[in-house]
Amino acid sequence: MNGRKSSISIKDIIIVLISITITTIFAVISSFAIWQMEQRSFANQINSLHEKLEILQSQINSLQNENLYLQDKLTLLQADYDDLRIENNALRAEIVRLQSIINSNVNNGVIPSFSTNNNTDAHTPIEDNLPLSESVSRESEEIPLIFVQEVAPFDLSNVNRVLMPHHVLHGGEIFENAITYNANNISSVHSLHNLGGRFITLSGLLGRVDGAPQRNGTFNFYGNGRQIGSIDVDALRLPMPFTINVTGVDDLKIEFRGHSTYSLIGFIE
C-alpha cells in the first residue's frame, strides 16, 4: 500500500510540473507575441516620424533657398541704393559749390550771366564791366581740395583704427572721402599730415559713424606740435561743420578721444 501511494504521488507531481511547464511556455509565447506587436508599433511610429522629419527638412531647405535668394536681391538693391546715394550727395555738393560761387559773385557786385557760343554748345560766362586784373584774379581763385586726397596721412597711431573707407554713413546718408577714427577701448587715436605750410584753412564735417557706440568724443588739432583747435562732438547729432586755421602749419596732427567711431570729411584751402 505504501509503495502504491508513493507511485501515485510522484505521478501527480509530474503531471502538475508538466501542466506548469506548458502554462509557462504559453505565457512566454504570448508575451513574445505581444512584444513583437509592440516592436512593430514602435517601428511604424519611427517610420512616421522619419517621414515627418523629411517633410520638415524639405521645408527648411526651401526656406533656406528662398532666404538666399532674398539676401542676394537685398544685396543688389543695397548696391543700387548706395550708388544713388553717392550720386545724390555728389549732386548736392555740386549745387552747394555752384551756389557758393554765385553768392560770392553777387556779394562782390557781379551778377554772372550766360550766353550761347554759336561755334560750340558750351555756355560761356560773361561778366560785364569787370576790370581785366579782377578777371584774372577770379580765374586764379583756388577751389577747396579734398583733404584725404590732397594730404593723406603719412603716419597713423593704429592702421586698424584710423582708416580711409570708400564711404561712411551719417544719419542714413553716404559721405565719401572720409577718414575714420576708432578709439574704442583705448584712450585716443591720431593721424599725421604733412601740410608743408601751403594751406590756410581745414574745414568740413565731423560726426559719429552710423551704428557705432553712441558716445561723445573730442577732436584735437595740433599744428607744429601746438594745439590749434579742439571740438567736442555729440553722438546724437548729425555731422557738425568745423573750420580750423592751419596757416603756416607744416605738421598737422588730428587726434580723436572717445569710445566710439567718428569720421572727418574735410576740405583744405
Salt bridges, closest charged atoms under 4 A:
GLU94 OE2 - ARG97 NH2 2.70
GLU134 OE2 - ARG138 NH2 3.05
GLU141 OE2 - ARG138 NE 3.97
GLU150 OE2 - ARG198 NH1 3.62
GLU173 OE1 - ARG92 NH1 2.68
GLU255 OE1 - ARG257 NE 3.31
